[in-house]
Structure formats: C-alpha cells, structure tokens
C-alpha cells in the first residue's frame, strides 16, 4: 500500500492481468448460451446434443478448479496462468474451427479444463501480493468482470449471432487471450506461490479423485434439474446425490491428512465459515436471478434475446458503481457491515420483480435492476475479500479453490432451485388459463420458453399476465435466498467485531510494525 492509500503499482499490474483473464473465461461461460439455437441449426444437431457445448464446458471447468492451489505452489502462479490461458486460446481456436457437434463438444471440454484455472490462479497471485488488509480494494477490481460478464455476455453473443458467423463466439477469445499472455509475461511475478511450511508439494491424489468428480457430478445434476425443471428426475437427482457423497468423503479425508488439495479445516474459523456460506448464498442469488431476468423479458414481454440483454445493462452499471466504493469501505470497516447492507439493498431491488405483470413499466424494472446491481456490488466481492482477509499468506493457495468452488456450486444451486420453481409456476399458470385459450396450452412441458414461443401471437399476448405472475412467484424465492444470506453476513459482522475488540485490548502491547489481526482495520 502506498502512503496515499492506493495499491502498490505491482499489485495494480497483477490485477490488470487477472482482469483480462477473468473477462475471457467468465464471458465465455455466458456468451454461448444465446448461441445454442444457432449452433444447433448450423451443425445439424438436436438441442439435446448441442446443449453439451455448454454442459461439457461447465463440467470441465468445475473438475479442474481443485488443482489450482497445488499447481500454483508447485509451478508458480505466473507459469500456470500463462499455460492455462495459452491452452484456452488454442482450444478457443479449435472450437471456432469445429466441423461437427461432436468435435465442438470435445474442444469445449478442453477449453473448460483450461478456463477453470484462469480465475483462481490469478486470485492466488493477487491475494499473496496484496496482503489481507488490502483485499477489499483488490477484490472490488477483480469482481467487476465477474458481475458484468453475466450481463453483457448475452448482449455480445446476440450481436455475434445476428451480425457475424457463429464461429466468432469462440474466435473473440483469441485477441483477449493474446493480450493477457503479453501482459502476464511482463507483469506477473516469477516464483512459486507460498504454501504451508513443511508442505512437500506432493499432490493429494486421493483427495483429487474424490473432489473433482464429486464437484462435476453435483454441478451436472443441478444443471439437469435447471434444464428439466424436475428435481426428482433420475438423470438429475442421482448424479447430484453421488456427487454429494464423493464431496462428503473428500471432506472426511481432508480433515485427516496434513496437506489436502483443498483445506476444509479452514471452515473451523467462525469468520471464514460465515464468509463461505455468504458466498454460496450470494452466488445463488446472483446466478439464479440472472436466469429469471432475460426469460421474463423474452417470455412475458416478447423481446428478442439481444433486447433482453440490453435491458439488463442497468444491473451491471449499478454493480460497477457500487464496487468502486465497496472495496475501500471493506478495507476500512470490514466486510460484515458492507455485505449486510448490500444484501438489504439487493432485497429492495428485487421487490419490484415480485410484482411484475405483462405490462409493468420498463422504467420501474430499470430502476429495480440498477438497485439490484448496487446490492450485488456491495455483496459478492466484499464477502470474498472478508474470507481472504482471514487467511495467512501460506493458506491462500489451498483456500482459493474452495472459495471458487463454493461460488460456482452456489450459482448452480440457485439456478436449479429457481428453474424448478419457475417451471412449476408457469405450468400452473398456463394450465389455469387453458380454458381461455381453448385448451391449446394446458402444459408447457420441460422447456417453457420454447413452448410459449411456439404459441400463436394472440395466445402469447393473452398469456402475458399469467406468465408474468409465474415470474413474480419465482422472484419471491429469489428474495428468500437473498434474505437467507443475511444470517451468515450478520455472523461475519459479529466475528469481525470480536476481532476488533481483541485488537483494542492488545493495542498498547503491539509495536508499530506488528501485523494487525486478520480482518481488523487500521
């Protein structure tokens, strides 16, 4: 930290590199979704096959995250980051050159194996360079693409599909990745990440064989639940249960071994566990809400994917404005009060969407989205920064994969829960309106968006209010997820106050140069 309170130049340089990688990897997760229909037509494959372009990438992404801590300690964050970004660029080029659905799915799996490590490896390098007392400002910088990519990804994807060839969905990564590699070669520090004392660097193979498949099965099961709207479907429920069993077995294993691939013993600290639970629930609120927003605009209001994406921009603007301040405030007064306030603002911004109809004024929705964005900006990354602030430097490599996994699993849980709620609500609303439509739409089945779009325009117009009511019902569940996250945020705040009180009691005995307790403020 400089004397004027700004981050040191080398930390800002590392942050710039990490942002480039985050933009590339997170944008690629969201940009493809709007292009699946076009890919299905161009590659002459049914949607049931082409959806593996998204699912295969997601599973590969989740599988490789646990390796990032060990790889950073063994090879160094700079070397690993450049290796995975290089792999991401190459596999993106291969995806753009794909000649069939099968080849595209295979190349997307390779892309996911590289992309899953980009963000967590960058966060390891950044956290160790910045130190715990600066993590609020650091995470507010890195969090910008994390919150903006789900907003602008569909817009960019829609523009590419309308104006360019589908292959540019993947080729767009090439210049971004090339810039990132040049920056990394000049700006990222050399040397291995600092791990725990006594760690020989041996890979925890048993832990990896339990955790990676477990995460992949959980994410796959939740994704299938979201896709089918049926939480009890064997093809969704069984993988999710099997994954949970593997993750539980890993937790038992990790509790006993000295250097597990992901150190779950960090959850024994009350402040860290409260931050972790907040991250899960905030991820569920963010990604679950991002499922509902574009679907409401398309199904209840009849807008195109591009128009729906553009109408999501106020949320990204609000998040960017909030993040400018949330980092500084987190470093100054701690993450507990910031996250709690952010969740309350997020609740306020979600309320208008619980009352939506087929003709709700767009200005009200824009204001609600802007307020939601402010709430998200004061929630997600301050919670992550609070968790990092509790870590010793040598704990960062093994804790970072856990925080990233929790965020992704939280997002998958939120998406699955709200997808099931929305599916059942729409089916109920359409069934009750079937008599008015002559029985033409007594059920929407497993794909409500396609079923509704297939109806005649007059029928869709008469269904606008019932469908909007279904979204309002789903948003009450979204609001409940946000409200639930306030509980661990308050626990985080309480733990922080205890640490500050302990610091004040020990203050006279501490020399000027002593390290402050983790999470305490200067």
C-alpha positions as CSV (number, residue, x, y, z in Angstrom):
1,X,0.0,0.0,0.0
2,X,1.3,3.5,-0.9
3,X,1.3,6.3,1.7
4,X,-1.7,7.9,0.0
5,X,-3.8,4.7,0.5
6,X,-3.6,3.4,-3.1
7,X,-2.5,-0.1,-4.1
8,X,1.2,-0.5,-4.9
9,X,2.0,-0.4,-8.7
10,X,3.0,-4.1,-8.8
11,X,-0.4,-5.1,-7.2
12,X,-2.3,-3.0,-9.8
13,X,-0.3,-4.6,-12.5
14,X,-1.2,-8.1,-11.4
15,X,-4.8,-7.0,-11.0
16,X,-4.8,-5.8,-14.6
17,X,-3.6,-9.2,-15.8
18,X,-6.2,-11.1,-13.7
19,X,-9.0,-8.9,-15.0
20,X,-8.1,-9.7,-18.6
21,X,-8.2,-13.4,-17.8
22,X,-11.4,-13.1,-15.9
23,X,-13.1,-11.3,-18.8
24,X,-12.1,-14.0,-21.2
25,X,-13.1,-17.0,-19.0
26,X,-16.3,-15.7,-17.5
27,X,-17.5,-14.0,-20.7
28,X,-17.1,-17.4,-22.5
29,X,-19.4,-19.0,-19.9
30,X,-22.3,-16.6,-20.7
31,X,-21.8,-15.7,-24.3
32,X,-22.5,-19.2,-25.6
33,X,-26.0,-19.7,-24.1
34,X,-27.7,-17.3,-26.6
35,X,-26.0,-19.1,-29.5
36,X,-27.1,-22.7,-28.8
37,X,-30.1,-22.5,-31.2
38,X,-27.8,-21.2,-34.0
39,X,-25.2,-23.9,-33.3
40,X,-28.0,-26.5,-33.5
41,X,-29.0,-25.3,-36.9
42,X,-25.5,-24.7,-38.3
43,X,-24.1,-28.1,-37.1
44,X,-27.4,-30.0,-37.9
45,X,-27.6,-31.4,-34.3
46,X,-30.6,-31.5,-32.0
47,X,-30.6,-29.2,-28.9
48,X,-30.4,-32.3,-26.7
49,X,-26.9,-32.8,-28.2
50,X,-25.8,-29.3,-28.7
51,X,-26.5,-28.3,-25.1
52,X,-23.4,-30.4,-24.2
53,X,-21.4,-27.5,-25.7
54,X,-22.4,-25.6,-22.6
55,X,-22.7,-28.5,-20.2
56,X,-19.3,-30.1,-21.1
57,X,-17.5,-26.8,-20.7
58,X,-19.2,-26.3,-17.3
59,X,-18.3,-29.8,-16.0
60,X,-14.6,-29.5,-17.2
61,X,-14.5,-26.1,-15.6
62,X,-15.7,-27.4,-12.2
63,X,-13.5,-30.5,-12.3
64,X,-10.1,-28.7,-12.7
65,X,-10.6,-26.0,-10.0
66,X,-9.3,-28.1,-7.1
67,X,-5.9,-28.5,-8.8
68,X,-5.2,-24.7,-8.9
69,X,-3.7,-24.4,-5.4
70,X,-1.3,-27.3,-5.8
71,X,-0.3,-26.3,-9.3
72,X,0.4,-22.7,-8.1
73,X,2.6,-23.9,-5.3
74,X,4.4,-26.4,-7.5
75,X,4.9,-24.5,-10.7
76,X,4.3,-20.9,-9.8
77,X,1.2,-18.8,-10.5
78,X,2.8,-17.0,-13.4
79,X,3.7,-20.2,-15.2
80,X,0.4,-21.9,-14.5
81,X,-1.6,-18.8,-15.6
82,X,0.2,-18.4,-18.8
83,X,-0.1,-22.2,-19.5
84,X,-3.9,-22.3,-19.0
85,X,-4.5,-19.1,-20.8
86,X,-2.5,-20.4,-23.7
87,X,-4.5,-23.6,-23.6
88,X,-7.7,-21.6,-23.5
89,X,-6.7,-19.6,-26.6
90,X,-5.7,-22.7,-28.6
91,X,-8.9,-24.6,-27.6
92,X,-11.0,-21.5,-28.5
93,X,-9.5,-21.5,-31.9
94,X,-10.2,-25.2,-32.3
95,X,-13.8,-24.6,-31.2
96,X,-14.1,-22.0,-33.9
97,X,-12.8,-24.5,-36.5
98,X,-15.1,-27.3,-35.4
99,X,-16.7,-29.2,-38.2
100,X,-19.4,-31.1,-36.3
101,X,-21.3,-31.1,-33.0
102,X,-19.1,-33.9,-31.6
103,X,-15.9,-32.1,-32.4
104,X,-17.2,-28.8,-30.9
105,X,-18.2,-30.6,-27.7
106,X,-14.7,-32.2,-27.4
107,X,-12.9,-28.9,-28.0
108,X,-15.2,-27.2,-25.4
109,X,-14.2,-29.7,-22.8
110,X,-10.6,-28.9,-23.5
111,X,-11.5,-25.2,-23.2
112,X,-13.2,-25.8,-19.9
113,X,-10.2,-27.6,-18.5
114,X,-8.1,-24.6,-19.2
115,X,-10.7,-22.0,-18.3
116,X,-11.4,-23.4,-14.9
117,X,-8.0,-22.5,-13.6
118,X,-7.7,-19.0,-15.1
119,X,-9.6,-17.1,-12.4
120,X,-8.5,-18.9,-9.2
121,X,-4.8,-18.9,-10.2
122,X,-4.9,-15.2,-10.8
123,X,-6.6,-14.7,-7.5
124,X,-3.9,-16.6,-5.7
125,X,-1.2,-14.4,-7.2
126,X,-3.1,-11.3,-6.4
127,X,-4.0,-12.2,-2.8
128,X,-0.5,-13.1,-1.9
129,X,0.9,-9.9,-3.5
130,X,-1.7,-7.6,-2.0
131,X,-1.9,-8.9,1.6
132,X,-5.0,-9.4,3.7
133,X,-5.5,-5.7,4.7
134,X,-5.9,-4.6,1.0
135,X,-8.3,-7.4,-0.2
136,X,-11.4,-5.2,-0.3
137,X,-10.0,-2.9,-2.9
138,X,-8.3,-5.8,-4.8
139,X,-11.5,-7.9,-4.9
140,X,-13.6,-4.9,-6.0
141,X,-11.4,-4.5,-9.0
142,X,-11.3,-8.2,-9.9
143,X,-15.1,-8.5,-9.3
144,X,-16.1,-6.1,-12.0
145,X,-15.9,-8.7,-14.8
146,X,-17.4,-11.3,-12.6
147,X,-20.6,-9.2,-12.2
148,X,-20.6,-7.6,-15.7
149,X,-20.0,-10.8,-17.8
150,X,-23.4,-12.3,-17.0
151,X,-25.0,-9.0,-18.0
152,X,-23.1,-8.2,-21.2
153,X,-22.3,-11.8,-22.3
154,X,-25.7,-12.4,-23.8
155,X,-25.6,-9.0,-25.5
156,X,-22.3,-9.8,-27.1
157,X,-23.4,-13.2,-28.0
158,X,-26.6,-11.9,-29.6
159,X,-24.7,-9.3,-31.6
160,X,-22.3,-12.0,-32.9
161,X,-25.2,-14.3,-33.9
162,X,-27.1,-11.5,-35.7
163,X,-24.1,-9.8,-37.4
164,X,-21.3,-12.4,-37.7
165,X,-20.8,-16.1,-38.1
166,X,-21.3,-18.4,-35.1
167,X,-17.5,-19.2,-35.1
168,X,-16.8,-15.7,-33.7
169,X,-18.4,-16.8,-30.5
170,X,-15.1,-18.6,-29.9
171,X,-12.7,-16.5,-32.1
172,X,-13.5,-13.5,-29.9
173,X,-11.3,-15.1,-27.2
174,X,-8.1,-15.1,-29.3
175,X,-7.2,-11.3,-29.2
176,X,-8.2,-11.1,-25.5
177,X,-6.0,-14.1,-24.6
178,X,-3.1,-12.8,-26.7
179,X,-3.2,-9.5,-24.8
180,X,-3.4,-11.4,-21.5
181,X,-0.3,-13.5,-22.3
182,X,1.8,-10.5,-23.3
183,X,0.8,-8.7,-20.1
184,X,1.4,-11.8,-17.9
185,X,4.9,-12.3,-19.4
186,X,5.8,-8.7,-18.3
187,X,3.8,-8.1,-15.1
188,X,3.1,-11.4,-13.2
189,X,5.8,-12.2,-10.5
190,X,8.0,-15.2,-11.0
191,X,8.4,-18.0,-8.5
192,X,6.0,-20.4,-6.8
193,X,3.1,-19.4,-4.7
194,X,4.0,-19.6,-1.0
195,X,2.4,-22.7,0.6
196,X,2.3,-24.0,4.1
197,X,5.5,-24.7,5.9
198,X,6.5,-28.3,5.6
199,X,4.4,-29.0,2.5
200,X,6.5,-31.1,0.2
201,X,4.3,-30.2,-2.8
202,X,3.1,-33.8,-3.2
203,X,-0.3,-34.0,-5.0
204,X,-3.1,-35.3,-2.8
205,X,-4.2,-37.8,-5.4
206,X,-6.9,-39.5,-3.3
207,X,-8.4,-36.1,-2.5
208,X,-8.4,-35.1,-6.1
209,X,-10.1,-38.4,-7.2
210,X,-12.8,-37.7,-4.7
211,X,-13.3,-34.0,-5.0
212,X,-13.1,-33.3,-8.8
213,X,-15.6,-36.0,-9.9
214,X,-17.8,-35.1,-6.9
215,X,-18.0,-31.4,-7.9
216,X,-18.6,-32.3,-11.5
217,X,-21.5,-34.7,-10.6
218,X,-23.1,-32.1,-8.3
219,X,-22.8,-29.4,-11.0
220,X,-24.1,-31.7,-13.6
221,X,-27.1,-32.8,-11.5
222,X,-28.0,-29.3,-10.6
223,X,-27.7,-28.2,-14.3
224,X,-30.0,-31.1,-15.3
225,X,-32.5,-30.0,-12.7
226,X,-32.4,-26.5,-14.1
227,X,-32.8,-27.8,-17.7
228,X,-35.7,-30.1,-17.0
229,X,-37.4,-28.3,-14.1
230,X,-37.7,-31.7,-12.4
231,X,-35.8,-32.1,-9.1
232,X,-36.7,-35.7,-8.9
233,X,-35.7,-36.8,-12.4
234,X,-33.3,-39.8,-12.0
235,X,-30.9,-38.3,-14.6
236,X,-30.6,-35.2,-12.4
237,X,-31.1,-36.5,-8.9
238,X,-28.8,-39.5,-9.0
239,X,-25.7,-37.6,-10.2
240,X,-26.2,-34.9,-7.7
241,X,-26.5,-37.4,-4.8
242,X,-23.5,-39.3,-6.0
243,X,-21.5,-36.1,-6.2
244,X,-22.6,-35.1,-2.7
245,X,-21.4,-38.4,-1.4
246,X,-18.0,-38.0,-3.0
247,X,-17.6,-34.5,-1.7
248,X,-18.5,-35.7,1.8
249,X,-15.9,-38.5,1.6
250,X,-13.4,-35.9,0.5
251,X,-14.2,-33.7,3.5
252,X,-13.6,-36.7,5.8
253,X,-10.3,-37.4,4.0
254,X,-9.2,-33.8,4.0
255,X,-9.8,-33.5,7.7
256,X,-7.3,-36.2,8.5
257,X,-4.4,-35.6,6.1
258,X,-1.9,-32.9,6.7
259,X,-1.8,-31.2,3.3
260,X,-5.1,-31.9,1.4
261,X,-5.6,-30.5,-2.0
262,X,-8.3,-28.1,-0.6
263,X,-8.0,-27.3,3.1
264,X,-11.5,-27.7,4.5
265,X,-10.2,-27.2,8.1
266,X,-10.2,-23.5,7.5
267,X,-14.0,-23.7,7.9
268,X,-13.4,-24.2,11.7
269,X,-12.8,-20.5,11.9
270,X,-16.2,-18.9,12.5
271,X,-15.5,-15.8,10.4
272,X,-14.2,-17.8,7.5
273,X,-17.1,-20.2,7.5
274,X,-19.6,-17.3,7.7
275,X,-17.9,-15.8,4.7
276,X,-18.1,-19.1,2.9
277,X,-21.8,-19.6,3.5
278,X,-22.4,-16.0,2.4
279,X,-20.5,-16.6,-0.8
280,X,-22.7,-19.7,-1.6
281,X,-25.9,-17.9,-1.0
282,X,-24.8,-14.7,-2.8
283,X,-23.8,-16.8,-5.8
284,X,-27.2,-18.5,-5.7
285,X,-28.9,-15.0,-5.7
286,X,-26.7,-13.7,-8.5
287,X,-26.8,-16.5,-11.0
288,X,-30.4,-17.6,-10.1
289,X,-31.6,-14.0,-10.7
290,X,-29.7,-14.0,-14.0
291,X,-31.7,-17.0,-15.1
292,X,-35.0,-15.2,-14.5
293,X,-34.3,-11.8,-15.8
294,X,-33.8,-12.5,-19.5
295,X,-36.5,-15.1,-19.6
296,X,-39.1,-12.7,-18.2
297,X,-38.3,-10.2,-21.0
298,X,-38.5,-12.8,-23.7
299,X,-41.4,-14.9,-22.5
300,X,-43.7,-12.3,-20.8
301,X,-42.8,-9.3,-22.9
302,X,-41.9,-10.9,-26.2
303,X,-38.5,-9.2,-26.6
304,X,-35.5,-10.7,-28.6
305,X,-32.5,-12.1,-26.8
306,X,-30.5,-9.0,-27.8
307,X,-33.1,-6.6,-26.5
308,X,-33.4,-8.5,-23.3
309,X,-29.6,-8.5,-22.8
310,X,-29.5,-4.7,-23.3
311,X,-32.2,-4.2,-20.7
312,X,-30.0,-6.0,-18.2
313,X,-27.3,-3.3,-18.5
314,X,-28.6,-1.2,-15.6
315,X,-27.7,-4.0,-13.2
316,X,-24.1,-4.0,-14.5
317,X,-23.9,-0.3,-14.2
318,X,-25.1,-0.3,-10.7
319,X,-22.7,-3.1,-9.7
320,X,-19.7,-1.2,-11.3
321,X,-20.6,2.0,-9.4
322,X,-21.0,0.1,-6.1
323,X,-17.7,-1.8,-6.5
324,X,-15.8,1.5,-6.8
325,X,-16.8,2.2,-3.1
326,X,-17.3,-1.2,-1.6
327,X,-13.6,-2.2,-1.8
328,X,-12.4,0.9,0.1
329,X,-15.2,0.5,2.7
330,X,-14.4,-3.2,3.2
331,X,-10.8,-2.4,3.9
332,X,-11.7,0.4,6.3
333,X,-14.6,-1.1,8.3
334,X,-14.6,-4.8,7.4
335,X,-16.8,-6.9,5.2
336,X,-19.6,-7.7,7.7
337,X,-21.5,-4.4,7.7
338,X,-20.8,-3.9,3.9
339,X,-22.2,-7.3,2.9
340,X,-25.2,-7.0,5.3
341,X,-26.1,-3.6,3.8
342,X,-25.5,-4.9,0.3
343,X,-27.9,-7.8,0.9
344,X,-30.6,-5.4,2.2
345,X,-30.2,-3.2,-0.9
346,X,-30.4,-6.4,-3.0
347,X,-33.7,-7.3,-1.3
348,X,-35.0,-3.8,-2.0
349,X,-34.1,-4.1,-5.7
350,X,-35.7,-7.5,-6.0
351,X,-39.0,-6.4,-4.6
352,X,-40.4,-4.8,-7.8
353,X,-39.8,-8.1,-9.7
354,X,-42.1,-10.0,-7.2
355,X,-45.0,-7.8,-8.5
356,X,-44.3,-8.0,-12.3
357,X,-47.2,-8.2,-14.8
358,X,-47.2,-8.4,-18.5
359,X,-47.2,-4.6,-18.7
360,X,-45.0,-3.5,-15.8
361,X,-43.4,-0.1,-16.9
362,X,-39.9,-0.6,-18.1
363,X,-38.7,2.4,-16.1
364,X,-39.6,0.6,-12.9
365,X,-37.7,-2.6,-14.0
366,X,-34.7,-0.5,-15.0
367,X,-34.7,1.2,-11.5
368,X,-35.1,-2.1,-9.8
369,X,-32.2,-3.6,-11.8
370,X,-29.9,-0.6,-11.0
371,X,-30.7,-1.0,-7.3
372,X,-30.0,-4.8,-7.6
373,X,-26.7,-4.0,-9.2
374,X,-25.7,-1.8,-6.3
375,X,-26.7,-4.5,-3.9
376,X,-24.6,-7.1,-5.7
377,X,-21.6,-4.7,-5.9
378,X,-21.7,-4.4,-2.1
379,X,-22.2,-8.2,-1.5
380,X,-20.3,-10.7,-3.7
381,X,-16.7,-9.4,-3.7
382,X,-16.7,-7.9,-0.2
383,X,-17.7,-11.4,1.1
384,X,-14.8,-12.9,-0.8
385,X,-12.5,-10.2,0.4
386,X,-13.6,-10.9,4.0
387,X,-12.7,-14.6,3.6
388,X,-9.2,-13.8,2.2
389,X,-8.6,-11.3,5.0
390,X,-8.8,-14.1,7.5
391,X,-6.1,-16.2,5.8
392,X,-2.4,-16.4,6.4
393,X,-0.4,-15.9,3.2
394,X,0.6,-19.6,3.0
395,X,-3.1,-20.6,3.3
396,X,-4.2,-18.7,0.2
397,X,-3.3,-21.4,-2.5
398,X,-5.4,-24.1,-0.8
399,X,-8.3,-21.9,0.2
400,X,-8.8,-20.1,-3.1
401,X,-10.1,-23.2,-5.0
402,X,-12.6,-23.8,-2.2
403,X,-14.0,-20.3,-2.4
404,X,-14.3,-20.6,-6.2
405,X,-16.0,-24.0,-5.9
406,X,-18.4,-22.6,-3.3
407,X,-19.3,-19.7,-5.6
408,X,-19.9,-21.9,-8.6
409,X,-21.9,-24.5,-6.7
410,X,-23.9,-21.7,-5.1
411,X,-24.7,-20.4,-8.6
412,X,-25.7,-23.9,-9.7
413,X,-27.9,-24.4,-6.7
414,X,-29.7,-21.0,-7.2
415,X,-30.2,-21.7,-10.9
416,X,-31.6,-25.1,-10.2
417,X,-34.0,-24.1,-7.5
418,X,-35.4,-21.1,-9.4
419,X,-35.6,-23.1,-12.6
420,X,-37.8,-25.7,-10.8
421,X,-39.9,-23.1,-9.1
422,X,-40.4,-21.2,-12.4
423,X,-41.2,-24.3,-14.4
424,X,-43.9,-25.4,-12.0
425,X,-45.3,-21.9,-11.6
426,X,-45.5,-21.4,-15.4
427,X,-47.1,-24.8,-15.9
428,X,-49.7,-24.0,-13.2
429,X,-50.5,-20.5,-14.6
430,X,-50.8,-21.8,-18.2
431,X,-52.9,-24.7,-17.2
432,X,-55.3,-22.4,-15.3
433,X,-55.5,-20.2,-18.4
434,X,-56.0,-23.1,-20.8
435,X,-59.8,-22.8,-20.9
436,X,-59.5,-19.2,-22.1
437,X,-57.2,-20.4,-24.9
438,X,-59.4,-23.3,-25.9
439,X,-57.1,-25.9,-24.2
440,X,-54.2,-25.0,-26.6
441,X,-51.6,-24.7,-23.9
442,X,-52.6,-26.9,-21.0
443,X,-48.9,-27.6,-20.2
444,X,-45.6,-26.2,-21.3
445,X,-43.6,-29.3,-20.6
446,X,-39.9,-29.2,-19.8
447,X,-39.0,-26.3,-22.0
448,X,-41.3,-23.4,-21.1
449,X,-39.6,-20.8,-23.3
450,X,-39.8,-22.9,-26.5
451,X,-43.4,-23.9,-25.8
452,X,-44.6,-20.4,-25.2
453,X,-42.7,-19.0,-28.2
454,X,-44.4,-21.7,-30.3
455,X,-47.9,-20.4,-29.5
456,X,-49.7,-18.1,-31.9
457,X,-49.2,-14.4,-31.2
458,X,-52.7,-13.8,-29.9
459,X,-52.3,-16.7,-27.4
460,X,-49.0,-15.4,-26.2
461,X,-50.5,-12.0,-25.6
462,X,-53.3,-13.4,-23.6
463,X,-50.8,-15.5,-21.6
464,X,-48.5,-12.5,-20.8
465,X,-50.0,-11.8,-17.4
466,X,-50.2,-15.4,-16.2
467,X,-46.6,-16.0,-17.3
468,X,-45.5,-12.8,-15.6
469,X,-47.3,-13.9,-12.4
470,X,-45.2,-17.1,-12.5
471,X,-42.0,-15.0,-12.7
472,X,-43.3,-12.9,-9.7
473,X,-43.7,-16.1,-7.8
474,X,-40.1,-17.2,-8.7
475,X,-38.8,-13.9,-7.6
476,X,-40.2,-14.3,-4.1
477,X,-38.0,-17.4,-3.9
478,X,-35.1,-15.3,-5.2
479,X,-35.8,-12.8,-2.5
480,X,-35.9,-15.5,0.1
481,X,-32.4,-16.6,-1.0
482,X,-31.1,-13.1,-0.5
483,X,-32.7,-12.7,2.9
484,X,-31.3,-16.0,4.0
485,X,-27.8,-14.8,3.2
486,X,-28.2,-12.0,5.7
487,X,-27.9,-14.6,8.5
488,X,-24.3,-15.6,7.8
489,X,-23.4,-12.0,6.9
490,X,-24.5,-10.9,10.4
491,X,-22.4,-13.8,11.9
492,X,-19.5,-12.5,9.8
493,X,-20.1,-9.0,11.3
494,X,-20.2,-10.4,14.8
495,X,-16.9,-12.2,14.3
496,X,-15.3,-9.1,12.9
497,X,-16.4,-7.0,15.9
498,X,-14.8,-9.6,18.3
499,X,-11.5,-9.4,16.4
500,X,-11.5,-5.7,16.6
501,X,-12.4,-5.8,20.3
502,X,-9.4,-8.2,20.8
503,X,-7.2,-5.9,18.9
504,X,-8.2,-2.9,21.0
505,X,-7.4,-4.8,24.2
506,X,-4.0,-5.8,22.9
507,X,-3.3,-2.5,21.2
508,X,-0.9,-0.9,23.8
509,X,1.2,-4.1,23.7
510,X,1.6,-4.1,19.9
511,X,4.6,-2.5,18.3
512,X,4.0,-0.1,15.4
513,X,5.2,-2.6,12.8
514,X,3.2,-5.5,14.2
515,X,0.7,-7.2,11.8
516,X,-2.9,-6.5,12.7
517,X,-5.3,-9.3,13.4
518,X,-6.8,-10.7,10.3
519,X,-9.8,-8.6,9.2
520,X,-9.0,-5.8,11.7
521,X,-8.9,-2.2,10.4
522,X,-6.1,0.3,10.7
